[in-house]
C-alpha cells in the first residue's frame, strides 16, 4: 500500500509521522518514507510493507494531509503505475524536463576516442540546436581484448567541450561506484559546465550492488538499459533497486533483445514495449536504435534501417532516443559499423521530429474521438 501525501506535506512533517504511527500499529507492517522531486511538483509517499491486505484504506484517507491511498498491483512498488493509480511525475535535470510527455534526442559517440572527434560531434550538435548527447568513457566489452574506453582521462576535455558547445546532459555508462566518484570529481574540477546521466548498460542490468549505488546518489539521473536476455518483468524489478535506494530520476531504455529471431539485425527490436513500459511504470522511455539494428543497412526506399526503427519507437511514444554517430565510423574504436555520419545528423533530427509530430497528432485524434 502507498499513502500519497499532498504536495504541501513534507517528509518530516507531523502529518507523515501520524500516518507512520498508524501504519506501524499493525503487526508485521513497517514503513518507508520517500520524497519524490518531480518535474512539476514534489510528492511525499509512505510505503506500507508487509501484511497490508486487511488494512482499510479509509482510515488513512481521513488524514488531512493525505491525497490518496494506492493498493500496490505490481511487485515494483516505487516505479509502478499500479493500474494508473500512481502519477508519472517525471523529473527536471540541468534545466531540462524528462517525463512521459517530453522528447529528447541524444545523438553522439558510443565511445570517446579522440578530443578532435568529440569536438566535431559537439560542434555539429550545437549547429542543429541539440543540447543532449551520449559519450562513453567506460566501455564494457564482450572480449577482454577490445577497446575498453578512455576512462577518466578523457573526462576533463569531454566536460570542457560540452560547456563550450552548450551540451546540457551527457549520457555515460558507469560500471563501478568508483567511476561515479570519478565523474563527480571531474565535473567539479571543470566547474560543472554540463550534466551527466549515469547509464546502466545491458550487461549490468542485474548487477544489484551497482544498481543500489546509482540509486543511493540523488544528483545524477539514471538511464537503465533493459537486460538483453532477461524478461521485461526481471528488468523492471532491477530498476526497482535504483528507485528503492532513493533515486527516482530514472529513464527505462529499450535496446533490443539478444535472440537470433531478430536476424539480420543485431538484436530483436523490442520497441513495441514503449507503451507497455509507460502503462506499467511512471518512467520515461528511451529507445536505442543503434544497438538494436547494429549496422548501416539501406532499405529499398533509401532510408537506413536505423531511421525506420527509430520511427517505430517514436511513433509509439518514446520520450528519448539515444543513437550512435561518429565523424569517421571506419576509425571508431567501438561499434563503428552502426554509427551514423555527421552529414546525416540533420536528416535524422528532422525525420525523428516529423515522426514525433505524427505521434502528437495521434494523441489529438484520440482526444477528438474520445469526446
C-alpha positions in Angstrom: 0.0 0.0 0.0 1.2 3.5 -0.8 0.0 6.6 1.0 0.4 9.6 -1.2 0.6 12.9 0.7 -0.5 16.3 -0.6 2.1 18.4 -2.3 2.4 20.8 0.7 3.3 17.9 3.1 7.0 17.4 3.8 8.6 14.1 4.7 9.5 15.2 8.2 6.1 16.7 9.0 3.7 15.7 11.7 1.2 14.6 9.1 3.6 12.0 7.8 4.6 10.9 11.3 0.9 10.3 12.1 0.5 8.1 9.1 3.6 6.2 10.0 2.4 5.7 13.6 -1.0 4.3 12.4 0.6 2.0 9.8 3.1 0.6 12.2 0.4 -0.1 14.8 -0.5 -3.1 12.7 1.5 -6.2 13.4 4.1 -7.3 10.7 3.8 -3.9 8.9 6.7 -1.5 8.6 7.0 1.8 6.6 9.4 3.6 4.3 9.0 7.4 3.6 10.1 8.5 0.1 10.4 12.1 -1.2 10.0 12.4 -5.0 11.0 15.5 -6.8 9.0 15.6 -10.0 9.3 17.9 -13.0 6.2 19.9 -11.9 5.8 19.2 -8.2 7.2 17.3 -5.3 5.5 14.4 -3.5 6.0 12.5 -0.3 4.9 8.9 -0.3 4.7 6.5 2.6 5.1 2.8 1.7 3.4 0.2 3.9 5.3 -3.0 3.6 4.1 -6.4 5.0 0.7 -7.8 5.6 -1.5 -4.9 4.4 -4.3 -6.9 2.7 -6.7 -6.4 5.6 -5.8 -2.8 6.3 -8.6 -0.4 5.5 -7.9 2.5 3.1 -10.5 4.8 4.6 -8.7 5.4 7.9 -5.7 6.8 6.0 -7.9 8.9 3.7 -9.2 10.7 6.8 -5.9 12.4 7.4 -6.0 16.0 6.2 -2.5 15.7 4.6 -3.3 12.5 2.5 -4.1 13.0 -1.2 -4.9 9.3 -2.0 -4.2 5.7 -1.0 -2.9 3.2 -3.6 -3.2 -0.5 -3.4 0.0 -2.0 -4.9 -0.7 -4.0 -8.0 2.9 -4.8 -9.1 6.0 -6.0 -7.2 7.9 -2.9 -8.3 6.1 -0.5 -5.9 8.3 2.6 -6.4 8.2 2.8 -10.2 4.9 1.1 -10.8 1.8 2.8 -12.1 -0.4 0.4 -10.2 -3.2 0.3 -12.8 -3.0 4.1 -13.3 -3.3 5.0 -9.6 0.2 6.4 -9.3 1.1 9.7 -11.0 4.0 9.8 -13.5 5.8 12.9 -12.3 9.0 12.9 -14.4 11.9 15.0 -13.3 14.0 18.0 -14.1 17.7 17.9 -14.6 20.1 20.7 -15.6 17.2 22.8 -16.9 15.7 20.0 -19.0 12.4 18.2 -18.3 12.2 14.4 -18.6 8.8 12.8 -18.4 6.4 10.6 -20.2 5.4 13.6 -22.3 8.8 15.0 -23.2 11.0 14.2 -26.1 14.8 14.4 -26.4 17.4 13.2 -28.9 20.8 12.0 -27.7 23.0 11.6 -30.8 26.7 11.1 -30.1 29.7 8.9 -29.8 29.3 5.4 -28.5 32.8 5.7 -27.1 35.1 8.7 -26.7 38.2 8.1 -28.8 39.9 11.5 -29.5 39.4 15.1 -28.4 39.0 16.0 -32.1 36.1 13.6 -32.7 34.4 14.8 -29.5 34.7 18.4 -30.7 33.5 17.7 -34.2 30.4 15.9 -32.7 29.6 18.6 -30.2 30.0 21.4 -32.8 27.5 19.6 -35.1 25.1 19.2 -32.2 25.3 22.9 -31.4 24.7 23.8 -35.1 21.4 21.9 -35.0 20.2 23.0 -31.6 20.8 19.7 -29.8 21.7 20.0 -26.1 21.9 16.3 -25.2 24.3 13.6 -26.3 25.9 10.3 -25.5 29.6 9.8 -25.0 31.1 6.7 -23.4 34.3 6.9 -21.3 33.9 3.4 -19.8 33.0 0.6 -22.1 32.3 -3.0 -21.1 33.1 -5.3 -24.0 32.4 -8.9 -24.8 36.1 -9.6 -25.4 38.8 -8.5 -22.9 41.0 -7.6 -25.9 38.6 -5.0 -27.3 38.8 -1.2 -26.6 37.5 -0.6 -23.1 37.2 3.2 -23.3 39.5 6.1 -22.4 38.3 6.1 -18.8 38.6 9.0 -16.5 41.5 10.5 -18.6 39.0 11.8 -21.2 36.6 13.4 -18.7 38.3 16.8 -18.4 38.2 17.6 -22.1 34.8 15.9 -22.6 33.3 18.2 -20.0 35.2 21.2 -21.2 33.9 20.8 -24.7 30.4 20.1 -23.5 30.4 23.5 -21.8 31.9 25.2 -24.9 29.2 23.8 -27.2 26.2 24.1 -24.9 25.7 20.5 -24.1 23.5 20.2 -21.0 23.4 16.4 -20.5 25.8 13.6 -21.5 24.6 10.0 -21.1 27.5 7.9 -20.0 27.8 4.3 -18.8 29.4 3.6 -15.5 30.5 0.1 -14.3 31.5 0.7 -10.7 30.8 3.1 -7.8 34.4 4.4 -8.2 33.6 5.6 -11.7 30.6 7.6 -10.3 33.1 9.3 -8.0 35.5 10.0 -10.9 32.7 11.6 -12.9 31.7 13.8 -10.0 35.3 14.9 -9.3 35.9 15.7 -13.0 32.7 17.7 -13.2 33.6 19.6 -10.1 37.1 20.4 -11.3 35.7 21.6 -14.6 33.2 23.9 -12.9 30.2 21.7 -13.7 29.7 23.1 -17.3 27.4 20.2 -18.1 25.4 17.4 -16.6 25.7 13.6 -16.7 23.1 10.9 -16.9 24.5 7.7 -15.5 23.8 4.8 -17.8 23.4 1.2 -16.6 24.3 -1.0 -19.6 22.5 -4.1 -20.5 25.4 -6.3 -19.2 24.9 -4.8 -15.8 21.1 -4.9 -15.7 21.2 -7.3 -12.8 24.3 -6.0 -11.1 22.3 -5.3 -8.0 25.1 -3.7 -6.0 25.8 -1.2 -8.8 22.0 -0.5 -9.1 21.9 0.3 -5.4 25.0 2.6 -5.8 23.4 4.7 -8.6 20.2 4.7 -6.6 21.8 5.9 -3.4 23.1 9.1 -5.0 20.5 11.7 -5.8 22.3 14.2 -8.1 22.6 12.3 -11.4 19.6 10.8 -13.3 19.9 7.2 -14.4 19.3 5.6 -17.8 18.7 1.9 -17.2 19.0 -0.3 -20.3 16.9 -3.4 -20.4 18.8 -6.6 -19.9 19.5 -8.2 -23.3 18.5 -11.7 -22.3 16.1 -11.4 -19.3 12.4 -10.8 -19.2 10.7 -7.4 -19.0 9.5 -8.2 -15.5 13.0 -9.0 -14.4 14.3 -5.7 -15.9 11.6 -3.7 -14.1 12.4 -5.3 -10.8 16.0 -4.4 -11.4 15.1 -0.8 -11.9 13.2 -1.0 -8.6 16.6 -1.4 -6.9 17.5 2.1 -8.1 14.2 3.7 -7.0 14.0 1.9 -3.7 17.5 3.2 -2.9 16.2 6.7 -3.2 16.8 8.0 -6.7 13.6 8.4 -8.7 15.2 10.2 -11.7 15.1 7.1 -13.9 14.6 6.5 -17.6 13.9 3.0 -18.9 15.9 2.1 -22.1 14.8 -0.4 -24.7 17.8 -1.6 -26.8 16.8 -4.8 -28.4 16.8 -8.4 -27.1 19.6 -11.0 -27.6 17.9 -13.6 -29.8 18.5 -14.9 -33.3 14.9 -14.3 -34.1 15.9 -10.7 -34.8 18.4 -11.6 -37.6 19.6 -9.9 -39.7 19.5 -7.1 -37.1 22.0 -7.3 -34.3 19.1 -7.7 -31.7 15.4 -8.3 -31.8 13.8 -4.9 -31.8 11.6 -4.5 -28.7 10.2 -1.0 -29.3 6.6 -2.3 -29.2 7.1 -2.3 -25.5 7.3 1.6 -25.4 3.6 2.0 -24.5 3.8 -1.1 -22.2 6.5 0.5 -20.1 4.6 3.7 -19.9 1.5 1.9 -18.8 3.2 -0.3 -16.2 5.6 2.3 -14.8 5.9 6.1 -14.1 9.2 6.2 -16.1 10.0 8.0 -19.3 11.1 5.5 -22.1 14.2 5.7 -24.2 14.9 3.7 -27.3 18.4 2.7 -28.7 18.0 2.0 -32.4 21.8 1.7 -33.0 22.3 -1.3 -30.7 19.0 -2.8 -31.8 19.9 -2.7 -35.6 23.7 -2.9 -35.3 24.6 -1.9 -38.9 24.1 0.7 -41.6 21.7 -1.0 -44.0 19.7 0.9 -46.5 16.1 -0.1 -47.3 14.8 0.0 -50.9 13.1 3.3 -50.1 16.5 4.8 -49.5 16.1 5.2 -45.7 18.5 3.4 -43.3 17.1 0.7 -41.1 18.1 2.8 -38.1 15.8 5.6 -39.3 12.9 3.2 -39.7 13.4 1.5 -36.3 13.7 4.9 -34.7 10.4 5.9 -36.2 8.8 2.7 -34.9 9.7 3.7 -31.3 9.0 7.4 -31.6 5.6 7.0 -33.2 4.7 4.7 -30.2 5.5 7.5 -27.8 9.2 7.1 -26.9 10.5 10.1 -24.8 14.2 9.8 -25.7 16.4 8.4 -28.5 20.0 7.5 -27.9 21.8 6.9 -31.2 25.4 6.5 -32.4 27.2 9.0 -34.6 30.8 9.3 -35.5 32.8 11.7 -37.7 34.6 8.7 -39.3 33.0 5.4 -38.4 35.7 3.5 -40.1 38.1 4.7 -37.4 35.8 4.3 -34.5 37.2 2.1 -31.7 33.7 0.8 -30.7 30.6 0.0 -32.8 31.7 1.8 -35.9 29.5 -0.3 -38.3 26.3 1.1 -36.7 27.3 4.7 -36.4 25.6 7.3 -38.5 27.6 10.1 -40.2 27.7 13.7 -39.1 26.3 14.8 -42.5 23.3 12.6 -41.8 22.6 14.4 -38.4 20.2 17.0 -39.8 18.2 14.3 -41.7 18.0 12.1 -38.6 16.8 15.0 -36.4 14.2 16.2 -38.9 12.9 12.7 -39.5 12.6 12.0 -35.8 10.8 15.3 -35.2 8.4 14.5 -38.1 7.5 11.2 -36.5 7.1 12.8 -33.1 4.7 15.3 -34.6 2.8 12.3 -36.0 2.6 10.8 -32.5 1.3 14.1 -31.2 -1.3 14.2 -33.9 -2.4 10.7 -32.9 -3.0 11.9 -29.4 -5.2 14.8 -30.7 -7.1 12.3 -32.8 -7.7 10.1 -29.7 -9.0 13.1 -27.8 -11.3 14.0 -30.6 -12.9 10.6 -30.8 -13.0 10.2 -27.0 -15.3 13.2 -26.9 
